[in-house]
């Protein structure tokens, strides 16, 4: 550990490292450590403008690492599954139990009955987490798993279909070149979509950029920065975008030269927009009836966006986590092309992901021409390992509980009997938590690697206590904006008997007798990963200095602009699509012959949107935004962060008064999937007909089935869109004043 520690002050050490929360930052932090305890946390000490400002989540890191409810020893279940009652056992007993159950399930049902569930969770990093466990199970005969990024799958599909790449972003400094910035469904003050995003937005505003926020909520970023807030109903953003395209076409404001040069399929899109395809003109008046945005506002915004150069339409992933997910991102990307802003400094490409190819956690991917990226046989897919893994025939993440309950009889690839879960809290974080309760109670054995008694851990038969990032070494990267690489430097020795996921898998492999497991030490693995990763070796000359400093910053000669090369020299730099151009019409999508996944971006009515007949029973649309005091469900127990913001349901005063609800009243929010109990927050910062419950609060049903933790996903659907988007923001609910106000 010597090379990982510096700046000593007496017997207090200062360790340069980072957290590995599954947010967009990976901020450099300095941990002051004494007697194997973190005393305090400092942020980046680089000078302006390189300094990366950490938020309250990292500032509370010591309370997270040293929380009294940490799992410090192996545990076995002693109560009913889901009760969360455990007793301490030895590592020998824990390993023997796991191996016995693994062998029993293999021999009785085959390897397809074993589910490995992994995620970003407590370790969004390079070589810890599920990688070693995956290698272990592969060498034990295999397993089934899931596909689909909960946050981003709709945006990933849209970007790959439209551009052939997920690297659709500009580095944040480029916002200084923008004259107009449209934040569509994006609240970077809460959702850390790149460290210093708010800093650069503030600088852009001071530089004269006009900022417009479009969202059902007057969110923190809008209240801080926006010159204008345009409220829109959830799931209708695409209708509003299509109507903006109508205005541009009718008033000849679109950049036809750009479209002719760099895109294919605009004619088909224009036929849809103008009504030639279906007889319905997608006018601002048409969109106003759908979206709730006044037609005059849509017209004005369309003209302003089309005539202000350069302009950045920044569509993030909130509206993409819906039944209209990929259509929203594809339509945004189409507007970016229609205004000639793709590949231009100060402009944007849309697509939702905002990633740049320097220090980004995503890898480059490519959809094979004419293929459906969700139904391919993984090993036969051309392209990078990332793409081959993404498209393998597996269980979509948002149908995991359905797959466990129904198995092969329900059309899923296997009958699952055992689950090994790590780096996730999926009971809490994917749709329909009550279905999760039923599914996990049906399994024969569950092992969970965890730090805390999360909603998922409560269902375990066996708990492997794992180290936090402060107790291990690793590499990690920010998403999406970079441009830097960070190091996880071990600051303290493992607490209690905690072990890393890597060590757990290695020790299991030894006991099982797995040969060729590659039993490298943590330090050896880091050097192997570094030396075999071209992005590291290209950008970082000194491995030891990188480890010591905890960060390597890339000095950009100019801001990164997505697809600059393709626009400046299209002959020598085609887009990585079958046509070599931006595909407003995608033949690959057309080949799917799926009406909910059309070849051009369209507005489509979906189940549980605001026009569903179910609104007679459940008249309110539910949003599940990111909280400011958690990273998804991580950090839920940290006292400082719980003080920051009470977990409440946002409801417009008009809707609340109609239900006899006052501010602070206990309410039940419910639908056919479940009921959650929490206080009401009456506000004009959300439009009538819409309520918001911030995601990540831990699922905790009482004896009557009411979720007293008020997990938003108790109410959401366990389905996905035509392009694979999880549909967390397409749910209908009702709110009623609770009768048990004293509980």
C-alpha positions in Angstrom: 0.0 0.0 0.0 3.0 2.3 0.3 2.7 3.7 -3.2 -1.0 4.4 -2.6 -0.5 6.7 0.4 1.1 10.1 0.5 0.9 13.5 2.2 1.4 12.1 5.7 0.8 14.5 8.6 2.0 12.8 11.8 0.1 9.6 12.2 -2.8 10.8 10.0 -2.4 9.6 6.4 -4.1 11.3 3.4 -5.0 8.8 0.7 -5.9 10.0 -2.8 -8.7 7.8 -4.2 -12.2 7.9 -5.4 -15.6 6.4 -4.5 -17.1 3.9 -6.9 -20.7 4.9 -6.6 -22.8 4.3 -9.7 -23.2 8.0 -10.5 -21.6 10.0 -13.2 -18.7 11.4 -11.3 -16.0 9.1 -9.9 -14.7 12.3 -8.2 -11.2 12.4 -6.9 -11.3 12.5 -3.1 -8.7 12.7 -0.3 -9.4 10.5 2.7 -7.8 11.5 6.0 -7.1 8.2 7.8 -6.0 7.3 11.3 -6.2 4.0 13.2 -7.9 2.3 10.3 -10.7 4.9 10.3 -11.6 7.7 7.9 -11.6 10.9 9.9 -12.7 13.3 7.1 -13.1 13.6 3.4 -11.7 16.4 1.2 -12.3 16.9 -2.5 -10.0 17.6 -5.4 -7.2 20.1 -4.7 -6.3 20.8 -8.4 -6.4 24.5 -9.4 -9.1 26.1 -11.5 -10.4 25.2 -13.9 -9.3 21.5 -13.7 -10.7 21.1 -10.2 -13.4 18.4 -10.0 -16.0 19.4 -7.4 -17.3 16.5 -5.4 -20.9 16.6 -4.2 -22.5 15.7 -0.8 -22.5 12.0 -1.5 -18.7 11.8 -1.4 -18.6 14.3 1.4 -20.5 11.7 3.5 -18.3 8.8 2.5 -16.9 8.1 6.0 -20.4 7.6 7.4 -21.0 5.1 4.6 -17.8 3.1 5.1 -18.1 3.1 8.9 -21.9 2.7 9.2 -22.9 0.5 12.2 -25.2 -1.6 10.0 -22.3 -2.8 7.8 -22.1 -6.6 7.3 -18.7 -7.4 8.9 -19.0 -11.2 9.1 -20.6 -14.0 7.0 -24.2 -14.5 7.9 -26.8 -17.2 7.4 -30.6 -16.8 7.4 -32.4 -17.8 10.6 -35.9 -16.3 10.0 -38.3 -16.5 7.1 -36.9 -15.4 3.7 -37.4 -11.7 3.4 -37.4 -11.0 7.2 -33.7 -10.1 7.2 -32.9 -12.2 10.2 -29.4 -13.6 10.2 -26.8 -15.0 12.5 -23.0 -14.9 12.2 -21.1 -17.9 10.8 -17.5 -18.6 9.8 -16.1 -18.2 6.4 -15.5 -22.0 6.3 -19.2 -22.6 6.9 -20.2 -19.9 4.4 -18.0 -21.4 1.6 -19.1 -24.9 2.4 -22.8 -23.9 2.3 -22.4 -22.1 -1.0 -20.5 -24.9 -2.7 -22.9 -27.6 -1.4 -25.9 -25.6 -2.8 -24.1 -24.9 -6.1 -23.3 -28.6 -6.6 -26.8 -29.7 -5.6 -28.5 -27.3 -8.1 -26.1 -28.3 -10.9 -26.7 -32.0 -10.4 -30.4 -31.7 -9.9 -31.4 -29.1 -12.5 -28.3 -28.2 -14.6 -26.3 -25.0 -14.8 -29.1 -23.1 -16.5 -30.8 -23.1 -13.1 -28.1 -20.8 -11.7 -28.6 -17.1 -12.0 -25.7 -14.6 -11.6 -27.1 -11.1 -10.9 -24.6 -8.3 -11.1 -24.7 -4.5 -11.5 -23.0 -1.2 -10.8 -24.2 -1.0 -7.2 -21.5 -0.6 -4.6 -18.6 -1.1 -7.1 -18.9 0.6 -10.5 -15.3 -0.2 -11.2 -13.1 -2.3 -13.6 -12.0 -5.6 -12.1 -14.0 -6.0 -8.8 -17.6 -6.8 -8.7 -19.1 -9.6 -10.9 -16.2 -10.3 -13.2 -14.4 -12.9 -11.1 -17.6 -14.5 -10.1 -18.5 -14.8 -13.8 -15.2 -16.5 -14.5 -15.8 -18.9 -11.6 -19.2 -19.9 -12.7 -18.2 -20.3 -16.3 -15.5 -22.8 -15.3 -18.1 -24.6 -13.2 -20.3 -25.2 -16.2 -22.0 -21.9 -16.8 -25.0 -19.9 -15.7 -27.8 -17.6 -16.9 -27.8 -13.9 -16.4 -29.5 -10.7 -17.6 -29.0 -8.0 -20.2 -30.1 -4.4 -20.4 -28.8 -1.3 -18.7 -31.6 -0.1 -16.3 -30.7 3.6 -16.8 -29.6 3.7 -20.4 -30.8 0.9 -22.6 -33.3 3.0 -24.6 -30.6 5.6 -25.2 -28.0 2.9 -26.0 -30.4 1.4 -28.6 -31.2 4.8 -30.1 -27.6 5.9 -30.3 -26.4 2.6 -31.9 -29.3 2.6 -34.3 -29.0 6.3 -35.3 -25.2 6.7 -35.2 -23.6 3.3 -34.8 -21.9 4.5 -31.6 -22.6 5.3 -28.0 -20.0 8.1 -28.0 -22.5 10.8 -28.8 -21.4 13.6 -26.3 -19.3 16.6 -26.2 -16.9 17.4 -23.4 -18.6 19.8 -21.0 -16.3 22.7 -21.8 -17.9 22.8 -25.2 -21.0 24.3 -23.7 -19.1 27.6 -23.6 -19.5 27.6 -27.4 -23.3 27.3 -27.2 -25.7 30.1 -27.6 -28.7 28.0 -26.7 -28.8 25.0 -24.4 -32.0 22.9 -24.1 -32.0 20.7 -21.0 -34.7 18.1 -22.0 -35.6 15.8 -19.1 -32.3 16.4 -17.5 -31.5 17.6 -13.9 -27.7 17.5 -13.6 -27.9 19.2 -10.2 -29.2 15.9 -8.8 -28.2 13.3 -11.5 -24.4 13.8 -11.7 -24.1 13.3 -15.4 -20.4 14.1 -15.3 -18.6 15.9 -12.5 -18.6 19.7 -13.0 -21.5 19.6 -15.4 -23.3 22.3 -13.3 -20.1 24.3 -13.1 -19.8 24.4 -16.9 -23.5 25.1 -17.3 -23.1 28.1 -15.0 -20.1 29.3 -17.0 -22.1 28.9 -20.2 -25.0 31.0 -18.8 -22.5 33.6 -17.7 -21.1 33.5 -21.2 -24.5 34.5 -22.6 -26.1 31.1 -23.4 -29.8 30.9 -23.0 -30.9 27.8 -21.0 -34.4 26.2 -21.4 -35.5 23.3 -19.2 -38.2 21.0 -20.4 -39.6 18.7 -17.7 -42.8 17.9 -15.8 -40.9 19.2 -12.7 -39.4 22.6 -12.1 -36.3 20.8 -10.9 -33.2 22.0 -9.1 -31.2 22.7 -12.3 -34.1 24.6 -13.8 -34.6 26.7 -10.7 -30.9 27.5 -10.6 -30.1 28.1 -14.2 -33.0 28.1 -16.6 -34.3 31.3 -18.3 -37.4 29.3 -19.1 -39.2 26.2 -17.9 -41.5 24.4 -20.2 -43.6 21.7 -18.4 -44.6 18.7 -20.4 -46.5 15.5 -19.5 -44.4 12.4 -19.1 -44.2 10.2 -22.2 -45.2 13.0 -24.6 -41.8 14.6 -25.2 -41.6 12.8 -28.6 -44.9 14.3 -29.7 -43.6 17.8 -28.9 -40.3 17.1 -30.8 -42.2 15.8 -33.8 -44.3 19.0 -33.8 -41.1 21.1 -33.6 -39.9 19.2 -36.7 -43.2 20.1 -38.4 -42.7 23.8 -37.8 -39.1 23.6 -39.2 -40.3 21.7 -42.3 -43.3 24.0 -43.0 -41.3 27.1 -42.5 -38.2 25.8 -44.3 -36.0 26.2 -41.2 -34.3 22.8 -41.4 -30.8 22.5 -42.8 -31.5 20.5 -45.9 -27.9 20.7 -47.1 -26.8 19.0 -43.9 -29.5 16.4 -44.1 -28.7 15.6 -47.8 -25.0 15.3 -47.0 -24.9 13.4 -43.7 -28.2 11.5 -43.2 -30.4 8.9 -44.8 -34.2 8.6 -44.4 -35.2 12.1 -43.7 -37.9 11.9 -46.4 -39.6 9.1 -44.6 -39.5 11.0 -41.4 -40.9 14.1 -43.1 -43.7 12.1 -44.6 -44.7 11.0 -41.1 -44.4 14.5 -39.7 -46.4 16.2 -42.4 -49.1 13.5 -42.5 -48.3 12.0 -45.9 -47.8 8.6 -44.2 -50.9 8.3 -42.1 -53.0 11.4 -42.9 -52.3 13.1 -39.6 -50.3 16.3 -39.7 -48.1 16.5 -36.6 -48.8 20.2 -36.0 -48.1 22.1 -32.8 -51.9 22.0 -32.1 -51.8 18.2 -32.4 -48.8 18.0 -30.0 -50.4 20.5 -27.6 -53.4 18.1 -27.0 -50.9 15.3 -26.3 -48.2 17.0 -24.3 -50.0 19.8 -22.5 -47.5 22.4 -24.0 -49.2 25.3 -25.7 -49.0 25.2 -29.5 -47.5 28.7 -29.5 -44.7 27.7 -27.2 -43.9 24.7 -29.4 -43.8 27.0 -32.4 -41.6 29.5 -30.7 -39.2 26.9 -29.4 -38.9 25.3 -32.8 -38.0 28.6 -34.5 -35.6 29.5 -31.7 -33.8 26.2 -31.8 -33.6 26.1 -35.6 -32.3 29.7 -36.0 -29.9 29.9 -33.1 -26.5 28.6 -34.0 -24.9 26.8 -32.4 -27.4 25.2 -30.1 -27.2 22.1 -27.8 -30.3 20.0 -27.4 -29.2 17.8 -24.4 -31.7 15.0 -24.0 -30.9 12.8 -21.0 -32.2 9.5 -19.8 -35.2 10.3 -17.6 -37.7 10.3 -20.4 -35.7 7.4 -22.0 -36.6 5.2 -19.0 -40.1 4.9 -20.4 -42.2 3.1 -22.9 -41.2 5.8 -25.4 -37.5 5.6 -24.4 -35.7 5.0 -27.6 -38.2 7.0 -29.7 -37.5 10.1 -27.4 -33.7 9.8 -28.0 -34.0 9.1 -31.7 -36.3 12.0 -32.2 -33.9 14.3 -30.3 -31.0 13.1 -32.5 -33.1 13.8 -35.6 -33.8 17.4 -34.4 -30.1 17.8 -33.9 -29.5 16.8 -37.5 -32.3 19.0 -38.8 -30.7 22.0 -37.3 -27.2 21.1 -38.4 -25.8 20.9 -34.9 -24.3 17.4 -35.1 -20.5 17.5 -35.1 -20.4 21.3 -34.5 -18.7 23.0 -31.6 -21.4 24.3 -29.3 -24.0 21.9 -30.8 -25.0 18.4 -29.9 -25.8 15.0 -31.4 -28.6 14.0 -29.0 -28.9 10.3 -28.2 -29.1 10.7 -24.4 -25.8 9.2 -23.4 -23.5 12.3 -23.6 -20.4 10.2 -23.5 -17.0 11.1 -24.9 -14.4 8.5 -25.9 -11.8 9.5 -23.3 -12.0 8.0 -19.9 -15.6 6.8 -20.4 -16.9 3.6 -18.7 -18.8 2.5 -21.9 -17.0 0.8 -24.7 -17.5 1.4 -28.4 -20.1 -0.9 -29.8 -21.6 -1.6 -33.2 -24.8 -3.3 -34.4 -24.2 -5.7 -37.2 -26.2 -4.5 -40.3 -29.7 -5.8 -40.6 -29.6 -7.5 -37.2 -31.8 -7.1 -34.1 -29.4 -6.3 -31.3 -31.6 -7.9 -28.6 -32.2 -11.3 -30.2 -28.7 -12.2 -31.6 -26.6 -15.2 -30.6 -23.9 -13.5 -28.6 -20.8 -15.4 -29.7 -21.7 -14.8 -33.4 -22.0 -11.0 -33.1 -19.3 -9.0 -34.8 -17.8 -6.2 -32.8 -16.4 -5.6 -29.4 -16.8 -7.8 -26.3 -19.1 -5.2 -24.9 -21.5 -5.7 -27.8 -21.3 -9.4 -27.8 -22.1 -9.5 -24.2 -24.9 -7.0 -24.6 -26.8 -8.9 -27.3 -26.4 -12.5 -25.9 -29.7 -14.3 -25.4 -30.4 -13.6 -21.8 -33.2 -12.3 -19.5 -34.0 -8.6 -19.9 -33.2 -7.0 -16.6 -36.7 -5.6 -16.0 -38.3 -9.0 -16.5 -36.0 -10.8 -14.0 -38.8 -11.5 -11.5 -41.2 -12.7 -14.2 -38.5 -15.1 -15.5 -37.9 -16.6 -12.1 -41.7 -17.1 -11.5 -42.5 -18.5 -14.9 -39.3 -20.0 -16.3 -39.4 -22.0 -19.5 -43.2 -22.3 -19.4 -43.3 -18.5 -19.7 -40.9 -18.4 -22.6 -37.7 -17.7 -20.6 -34.4 -19.5 -21.2 -34.4 -21.6 -18.0 -36.1 -22.5 -14.8 -34.0 -20.7 -12.2 -33.5 -22.3 -8.8 -30.5 -20.4 -7.3 -29.3 -16.8 -7.4 -25.9 -15.4 -6.6 -26.3 -11.6 -6.4 -23.6 -8.8 -6.0 -23.1 -5.1 -6.8 -26.9 -4.6 -7.0 -30.1 -4.1 -5.0 -32.5 -5.3 -7.7 -35.4 -6.0 -5.4 -35.4 -2.2 -5.0 -34.1 -1.0 -8.4 -36.0 -2.9 -11.1 -39.7 -2.8 -11.7 -42.4 -4.3 -9.5 -40.8 -4.9 -6.2 -43.8 -6.9 -4.9 -43.3 -9.4 -7.8 -39.6 -9.6 -6.6 -40.8 -10.6 -3.2 -42.8 -13.5 -4.7 -40.0 -14.5 -7.0 -37.3 -14.6 -4.5 -39.4 -16.6 -2.0 -39.8 -19.2 -4.7 -36.0 -19.8 -5.2 -34.3 -22.6 -3.4 -31.1 -20.8 -2.5 -29.9 -17.2 -2.6 -26.4 -15.9 -1.9 -25.7 -12.2 -1.7 -22.4 -10.2 -1.6 -23.2 -7.0 0.2 -22.1 -4.3 2.6 -25.5 -3.5 4.0 -28.9 -5.2 4.8 -30.5 -3.9 1.6 -33.9 -4.9 0.3 -32.3 -7.6 -1.7 -29.9 -8.8 1.0 -32.9 -9.4 3.3 -33.9 -12.3 1.0 -30.6 -14.1 1.2 -29.9 -17.5 2.7 -26.2 -16.6 2.8 -24.5 -13.2 3.1 -20.9 -12.7 2.0 -19.7 -9.5 3.6 -17.7 -7.4 1.1 -15.3 -4.6 1.3 -16.1 -1.0 0.3 -13.9 0.8 -2.2 -12.0 2.3 0.7 -10.8 -1.2 1.6 -9.5 -2.3 -1.9 -7.7 -1.2 -5.0 -9.1 -0.8 -8.5 -9.4 1.5 -11.5 -12.6 3.3 -12.4 -13.8 5.9 -15.0 -16.4 8.6 -15.0 -19.4 8.6 -17.1 -20.1 10.2 -19.3 -18.0 13.3 -19.7 -14.4 12.6 -18.6 -11.8 13.4 -19.7 -9.9 11.7 -16.9 -9.1 8.3 -15.3 -9.3 7.6 -11.6 -7.7 5.1 -9.2 -9.3 3.4 -6.2 -6.5 3.3 -3.7 -7.0 1.3 -0.6 -7.3 3.6 2.4 -8.0 1.2 5.3 -7.6 -2.5 6.0 -10.8 -4.5 5.5 -13.3 -4.0 8.4 -14.3 -7.1 10.4 -13.9 -10.2 8.2 -15.0 -8.4 5.0 -13.4 -9.7 1.8 -13.4 -8.3 -1.8 -15.5 -10.0 -4.4 -12.3 -11.0 -6.2 -11.0 -12.7 -3.1 -14.3 -14.5 -2.4 -14.4 -15.9 -6.0 -10.7 -16.9 -5.8 -11.1 -18.7 -2.5 -14.3 -20.5 -3.7 -12.4 -21.5 -6.9 -9.6 -23.1 -4.7 -12.1 -25.0 -2.6 -14.0 -26.2 -5.7 -10.8 -27.2 -7.4 -11.3 -25.0 -10.4 -8.1 -25.1 -12.6 -6.8 -22.2 -14.6 -8.8 -19.7 -12.6 -5.9 -17.3 -12.9 -5.3 -16.7 -9.2 -3.6 -13.3 -9.6 -3.3 -10.9 -6.7 -5.2 -7.7 -6.7 -2.1 -5.8 -7.7 -1.2 -8.2 -10.5 -4.7 -7.9 -11.9 -4.4 -4.1 -11.9 -1.2 -4.2 -13.9 -2.6 -6.8 -16.3 -5.7 -4.7 -16.9 -3.7 -1.6 -17.3 -1.2 -3.1 -19.7 -3.9 -4.7 -21.8 -6.2 -1.7 -22.0 -5.1 0.5 -25.0 -7.0 3.5 -23.6 -4.9 3.4 -20.5 -1.6 2.7 -22.2 -2.2 5.4 -24.9 -3.0 8.1 -22.4 -1.0 7.2 -19.3 2.8 6.9 -19.4 3.6 6.4 -15.7 1.6 3.6 -14.0 3.1 4.3 -10.6 2.5 8.1 -10.8 -1.1 7.3 -11.8 -1.6 5.1 -8.7 0.1 7.7 -6.4 -1.9 10.7 -7.7 -5.2 8.9 -7.9 -6.2 10.5 -11.1 -4.9 11.1 -14.6 -6.3 14.1 -16.4 -6.4 14.3 -20.2 -5.3 17.7 -21.5 -7.6 18.4 -24.4 -6.3 20.8 -27.1 -9.9 21.6 -27.8 -13.3 20.3 -26.5 -14.3 16.9 -27.7 -17.2 17.2 -30.2 -19.0 14.0 -31.2 -18.7 13.1 -34.8 -16.6 16.2 -35.7 -14.5 14.0 -38.0 -17.5 12.6 -39.8 -18.9 16.0 -40.5 -15.6 17.7 -41.5 -14.4 14.8 -43.7 -17.3 12.4 -44.5 -15.5 10.7 -47.3 -12.7 9.4 -45.1 -14.7 9.2 -41.8 -18.1 7.6 -42.4 -20.5 7.0 -39.5 -20.2 3.4 -38.2 -23.7 2.6 -39.5 -24.5 0.3 -42.5 -25.1 3.4 -44.7 -22.1 5.3 -43.3 -24.5 8.1 -42.5 -26.8 9.2 -39.7 -29.7 6.9 -40.0 -33.0 8.7 -39.4 -34.5 5.8 -41.2 -32.9 2.5 -40.0 -33.2 -0.5 -42.2 -32.0 -2.6 -39.2 -35.0 -1.4 -37.2 -37.3 -1.9 -40.2 -36.2 -5.5 -40.4 -37.5 -6.1 -36.9 -41.0 -5.6 -38.3 -42.0 -4.5 -34.8 -44.8 -1.8 -34.7 -43.5 -0.5 -31.3 -40.0 -0.1 -32.7 -40.5 1.6 -36.1 -37.6 2.4 -38.5 -38.1 6.2 -38.0 -38.6 8.0 -34.7 -42.3 8.3 -33.9 -44.7 9.3 -31.1 -46.7 6.2 -30.1 -49.4 5.8 -27.5 -48.4 3.2 -24.9 -49.8 1.3 -22.0 -50.2 3.4 -18.8 -49.6 6.7 -20.6 -51.9 9.6 -19.9 -54.5 8.4 -22.5 -54.8 4.8 -21.2 -58.3 4.0 -20.0 -56.7 2.9 -16.7 -56.5 6.6 -15.9 -60.1 6.4 -14.7 -58.9 4.3 -11.8 -55.4 5.7 -11.5 -55.4 9.2 -12.9 -51.8 10.3 -11.9 -48.6 9.7 -13.8 -45.7 8.7 -11.7 -42.1 10.0 -12.2 -39.2 8.3 -10.4 -36.3 10.8 -10.6 -32.8 10.6 -9.1 -32.5 11.8 -5.5 -29.9 14.3 -4.4 -28.9 12.3 -1.3 -28.4 8.8 -2.7 -26.9 7.1 -5.7 -29.9 5.0 -6.6 -30.4 2.9 -3.4 -26.8 3.2 -2.3 -26.1 5.6 0.7 -29.7 5.1 1.9 -28.7 4.6 5.5 -26.2 7.4 5.8 -27.5 9.8 8.5 -26.1 13.0 7.1 -27.7 12.4 3.8 -31.0 11.4 5.2 -31.1 14.8 6.9 -30.7 16.5 3.5 -34.1 15.7 2.2 -37.0 13.8 3.5 -38.4 11.1 1.3 -41.8 12.5 0.2 -44.1 12.3 -2.8 -44.2 15.5 -4.9 -47.8 16.4 -5.7 -49.3 19.5 -7.2 -51.3 21.6 -4.8 -54.4 21.3 -7.1 -54.3 17.5 -7.0 -53.6 17.4 -3.3 -56.5 19.7 -2.4 -58.9 17.7 -4.5 -58.0 14.7 -2.3 -58.1 16.5 1.0 -54.3 16.3 1.4 -52.2 18.9 3.2 -48.5 19.4 3.1 -46.8 16.8 5.3 -49.8 14.5 5.5 -49.2 10.8 5.4 -50.5 9.4 2.1 -50.7 6.1 0.3 -49.7 6.0 -3.3 -51.0 2.9 -5.0 -52.0 1.0 -8.1 -52.6 -2.7 -8.9 -49.0 -3.6 -8.3 -48.7 -2.2 -4.7 -49.0 0.6 -2.2 -46.4 2.8 -0.7 -46.7 5.0 2.4 -44.9 8.3 2.8 -45.5 12.0 3.5 -46.9 14.4 0.9 -44.9 17.4 -0.4 -47.3 20.0 -1.9 -45.7 22.1 -4.5 -46.2 24.1 -7.7 -42.9 22.7 -9.0 -44.7 19.7 -10.5 -47.6 19.9 -13.0 -51.1 18.7 -12.1 -51.7 15.1 -13.1 -48.1 14.1 -12.2 -46.5 12.9 -9.0 -42.9 12.1 -8.3 -41.3 9.7 -5.8 -37.5 9.7 -5.9 -36.0 6.3 -6.6 -33.8 4.4 -4.2 -35.6 4.4 -0.9 -35.5 0.8 0.4 -38.5 -1.5 -0.1 -39.9 -2.5 3.3 -43.4 -4.0 3.2 -45.3 -4.3 6.5 -47.6 -7.2 7.5 -50.4 -5.8 5.3 -48.2 -5.5 2.3 -47.9 -1.7 2.4 -44.4 -0.6 1.6 -43.3 1.6 4.5 -40.0 2.2 2.8 -41.9 3.8 -0.1 -39.7 2.3 -2.8 -40.8 3.9 -6.1 -40.5 0.5 -7.9 -43.2 -1.0 -5.8 -45.4 0.9 -8.2 -43.5 0.6 -11.5 -43.9 -1.9 -14.3 -41.6 -4.9 -15.0 -41.7 -4.5 -18.7 -39.5 -3.0 -21.4 -39.9 -1.0 -24.6 -39.4 -2.1 -28.2 -35.7 -1.0 -27.9 -35.2 -2.4 -24.5 -35.7 0.6 -22.2 -36.9 -0.1 -18.7 -40.3 1.6 -18.3 -39.9 3.1 -14.8 -41.4 6.4 -15.9 -44.5 5.0 -17.5 -46.8 4.1 -14.6 -50.2 5.3 -13.4 -51.1 5.7 -9.7 -53.6 7.2 -7.3 -52.9 9.1 -4.1 -55.1 8.9 -1.0 -54.7 10.4 2.5 -53.6 7.6 4.8 -55.9 6.6 7.6 -53.1 5.6 9.9 -51.5 9.0 10.2 -49.7 8.0 13.4 -47.7 5.2 11.9 
